[in-house]
Amino acid sequence: MCQINERFRIGEFMEVDIIGTAGEVTDERVAGKNVAVIDVFRATSVMVTAFANGAREIIPVTGIEESFRLRDEIVARHRQSGDNGPVLLGGERKTVIIEGFDLDNSPLRYSPDIVRDATIVMSTTNGTRAVNCARGAAEIYVAALLNADAVARRLGERGEDIVLVCSGRHDRFTIEDALCAGMMARYLGRHYGYKLTDIAWWCADVYRRYEDDLQQALDHCEHYHNIKGRWAEDIAWCLRRNVTDVAPHIVKEGGIRL
């Protein structure tokens, strides 16, 4: 009982806020905060899957040309050091694999036989942009429904202000990211005593209402309807909850590691 009360004292004056899209991220809103970036369909779900399957590092990159340049630099360093770990390019533009890349943005492609011990240079339309927009934060974690509670615990144990950044789609709010953010905000409020801002409370309440049937909420989701025909298996994968405890985060060198 004392341990539970202590946790609530830790979070008593701390709050969880939610940013609805990558385009809304500003240095002022994330500076000094602990941040989790969310892109359920599909970038952060891909990242979480890759780490669960043994990836060494993911480097989020905004531009395509920058991705090729960075890949070549890493390959050269590996040759000099005798590092045999694979270096891969992963990502998409408008849900389609980028020409010359090794992998698209399907989590099912990031299997252990492909990504184990790999360094992955990744560029996506929304998710990697959101990660890079949030770089002014104190700490940045990568979250999806797949690891929502694991990241929420890591954030809650720090006892500091938290911002959950939803990537959205082309700077438009998406229901699937809001559901994940709401799941995490609800967890932080219940288990660590965090206060919720208005938008965090709203997302938590939406998640509560649809907790037992996420599909019902997605029936109203524009992004879901745009991709469900082609990416049905990916969607089913991304909607699984708490299947891994990995909590990837940005390290000081700029990449994402465990």
C-alpha positions in Angstrom: 0.0 0.0 0.0 2.8 2.4 0.9 4.5 1.8 -2.5 1.3 2.6 -4.4 0.8 5.8 -2.4 4.4 6.8 -3.1 3.8 6.4 -6.8 0.8 8.6 -6.6 2.8 11.3 -4.8 5.5 11.1 -7.5 3.0 11.9 -10.2 0.7 14.2 -8.2 1.9 17.4 -9.8 3.0 16.0 -13.1 0.9 15.8 -16.2 0.4 13.9 -19.4 -0.2 16.0 -22.5 -0.9 14.8 -26.1 0.1 16.4 -29.3 -2.2 15.4 -32.2 0.1 15.5 -35.2 3.8 15.8 -36.0 3.2 19.3 -37.5 2.0 20.6 -34.1 5.3 19.7 -32.3 7.3 22.7 -31.2 10.4 23.0 -29.1 8.4 24.9 -26.5 5.9 22.0 -26.1 8.5 19.2 -25.7 11.6 20.9 -24.2 12.6 19.2 -21.0 9.7 16.7 -21.3 9.8 13.0 -21.6 8.2 12.1 -24.9 6.8 9.0 -26.6 6.2 9.2 -30.4 3.3 7.1 -31.8 2.5 6.1 -35.3 0.4 2.9 -35.1 -0.1 2.6 -38.9 2.8 1.9 -39.2 6.2 3.4 -38.5 6.5 3.0 -34.8 4.8 -0.5 -35.0 7.6 -1.4 -37.5 10.3 0.0 -35.2 8.9 -1.9 -32.1 8.7 -5.1 -34.2 12.2 -4.7 -35.5 13.6 -4.3 -32.0 11.6 -7.2 -30.7 13.1 -9.3 -33.5 16.7 -8.3 -32.6 17.5 -5.1 -34.5 20.6 -3.3 -33.2 19.7 0.3 -34.1 17.2 2.3 -36.2 18.2 5.7 -37.5 15.2 7.9 -38.4 15.8 10.1 -41.4 13.5 12.7 -43.0 14.9 12.7 -46.6 15.4 9.9 -49.1 18.8 11.1 -50.4 20.0 11.5 -46.8 19.0 7.9 -46.2 21.2 6.6 -49.0 24.1 8.8 -47.9 23.9 7.7 -44.3 23.6 4.0 -45.3 26.8 4.3 -47.4 28.6 6.0 -44.5 27.6 3.3 -42.0 28.6 0.5 -44.5 32.0 2.2 -44.9 32.5 2.4 -41.1 31.5 -1.3 -40.7 34.0 -2.3 -43.3 36.8 -0.4 -41.5 35.9 -1.9 -38.1 35.1 -5.4 -39.3 31.5 -5.2 -38.2 29.4 -7.8 -40.0 26.0 -6.5 -38.9 23.7 -5.8 -41.9 22.8 -2.2 -42.8 19.4 -1.9 -44.3 17.2 0.9 -45.8 13.5 0.8 -44.7 10.6 3.0 -45.3 7.9 4.3 -47.6 6.3 7.3 -49.3 2.5 7.2 -49.5 2.6 3.6 -48.3 4.8 2.4 -51.2 8.4 1.2 -50.8 11.0 3.7 -51.8 12.9 2.7 -54.9 16.3 1.3 -53.9 15.3 0.5 -50.3 15.5 -3.0 -48.9 12.3 -2.9 -46.9 9.0 -1.1 -47.0 6.9 -0.1 -44.0 5.3 -3.4 -43.3 6.1 -4.8 -39.8 5.7 -8.3 -41.2 8.8 -7.8 -43.3 11.0 -7.1 -40.3 11.4 -10.7 -39.3 14.3 -12.0 -37.1 16.1 -13.6 -40.1 16.3 -10.2 -41.8 16.8 -7.6 -39.0 18.7 -9.5 -36.3 21.8 -7.3 -35.3 20.9 -4.9 -38.2 21.3 -1.2 -38.4 18.2 0.2 -40.2 18.1 3.6 -41.8 14.4 4.4 -41.9 12.5 7.2 -43.6 8.7 7.3 -43.6 6.0 9.9 -44.5 4.9 10.6 -40.9 6.5 8.6 -38.2 10.2 9.4 -38.6 9.3 13.0 -39.2 7.5 13.0 -35.8 10.6 11.5 -34.1 12.9 14.2 -35.6 10.4 17.0 -34.8 10.5 16.0 -31.1 14.3 16.0 -30.7 14.2 18.9 -28.3 12.7 16.7 -25.7 14.7 15.4 -22.7 14.0 11.7 -23.6 12.2 10.3 -26.6 10.7 6.8 -26.6 9.0 4.9 -29.5 5.5 3.6 -28.7 2.8 1.6 -30.4 -0.1 -0.5 -29.2 2.4 -3.4 -29.3 4.4 -2.0 -26.4 2.2 0.7 -25.0 2.3 -0.4 -21.3 6.0 -1.0 -21.4 6.8 2.6 -22.6 4.2 4.0 -20.2 5.9 2.3 -17.3 9.3 3.6 -18.3 7.9 7.1 -18.5 5.9 6.9 -15.3 8.8 5.7 -13.3 10.7 8.9 -14.2 8.0 11.0 -12.4 8.3 13.9 -14.8 6.0 15.7 -17.3 5.1 13.5 -20.3 4.1 14.4 -23.8 2.6 11.8 -26.1 3.2 12.8 -29.8 0.8 11.3 -32.3 2.3 11.3 -35.7 -1.0 11.7 -37.6 -1.2 11.5 -41.3 -0.1 14.4 -43.5 -0.6 16.7 -40.4 -4.1 15.4 -39.9 -5.2 13.8 -36.6 -5.8 10.0 -36.8 -8.0 7.8 -34.5 -5.5 4.9 -34.3 -2.8 7.1 -32.8 -5.3 8.7 -30.4 -6.3 5.3 -29.2 -2.8 4.4 -28.4 -2.1 7.7 -26.7 -5.3 7.4 -24.8 -4.3 3.9 -23.6 -1.0 5.2 -22.3 -2.5 8.3 -20.7 -5.1 6.2 -18.9 -2.4 3.8 -17.7 -0.3 6.7 -16.4 -3.2 8.3 -14.6 -4.3 5.0 -13.0 -1.0 3.6 -12.0 1.2 6.7 -11.4 -1.3 9.4 -10.5 -0.6 11.7 -13.4 -2.9 14.5 -14.2 -4.3 14.5 -17.7 -4.6 17.6 -19.9 -8.0 18.0 -21.6 -6.9 16.3 -24.8 -5.2 13.5 -22.8 -8.4 13.0 -20.8 -10.4 12.9 -24.0 -8.2 10.3 -25.7 -8.2 8.2 -22.5 -11.9 8.3 -22.4 -12.2 7.3 -26.1 -9.9 4.4 -25.5 -12.0 3.4 -22.4 -15.1 3.3 -24.5 -13.6 1.3 -27.3 -11.2 -0.8 -25.3 -13.0 -4.1 -25.9 -13.6 -3.4 -29.6 -11.0 -1.2 -31.3 -12.4 -2.2 -34.6 -15.6 -0.2 -33.8 -13.6 2.9 -33.3 -11.6 2.3 -36.5 -14.8 2.2 -38.5 -14.7 6.0 -38.2 -11.0 6.3 -39.1 -10.2 7.8 -42.5 -6.6 6.5 -42.5 -7.8 2.9 -41.7 -10.2 2.9 -44.6 -7.5 4.2 -46.9 -5.1 1.3 -46.2 -7.3 -1.6 -45.0 -7.7 -3.2 -48.4 -4.0 -3.5 -49.2 -2.6 -3.8 -45.7 -5.1 -5.9 -43.8 -2.4 -8.2 -42.3 -0.3 -5.3 -41.2 -3.3 -3.7 -39.5 -4.1 -6.9 -37.6 -0.5 -7.0 -36.5 -0.4 -3.3 -35.4 -3.6 -3.6 -33.4 -2.2 -6.2 -31.0 -1.7 -4.8 -27.6 1.2 -5.3 -25.2 2.9 -8.2 -26.9 6.4 -7.0 -26.1 8.2 -5.2 -23.4 10.8 -3.4 -25.6 11.0 0.3 -25.0 13.2 1.8 -27.8 14.5 5.3 -27.1 16.7 7.9 -28.8 20.4 7.7 -27.6 22.7 10.7 -27.5 24.3 9.7 -30.9 20.9 10.2 -32.5 19.8 6.7 -33.3 17.1 4.6 -31.6 18.2 1.7 -29.5 17.0 -0.4 -26.6 
